[in-house]
Amino acid sequence: METQIAQDMGRVLNGLRHRVLLIGDEYVLSSDIAGILRRHAFHVVGPLTFAAAQELVRDDPQIDCAVIDIHLHQPRLEPIAMRLRALKVPLLFVATLGIAKVPPSLADVPVWGDAFDHASIARHLRALLAGRG
């Protein structure tokens, strides 16, 4: 049974953590990424499919950055990434399948692809967030 102090402390800690929107249509892979992010103290919103994320980002989604799992022939990647960019949300692409085809309009978005170096995704996100100001 959780005490009131533990509940209050959990709310405070959640307020201090960066909120990361996680988007990916491969649920197992996205769940693995979510676990990595949570272990590095990020508050993960998702994982969401591209369709569900599209609904979320119509308004201001109250997130600090977004991680998008990309692979070849992902037709919904560009519209959602451009919307997030319009909201000034830093983006990080993840190539969990080892293949990334980034549209030319998004060529400046960093791509994380080392599935075995879990700490590096946290470093990438913290660097993006530090430059957000």
Secondary structure, 3 states (H helix, E strand, C coil): CCCHHHHHHHHHHHHHCCEEEEECCCHHHHHHHHHHHHHCCCEEEEEECHHHHHHHCCCCCCCCEEEEECCCCCCCHHHHHHHHHHCCCCEEEECCCCCCCCCHHHCCCCEECCCCCHHHHHHHHHHHHHCCC
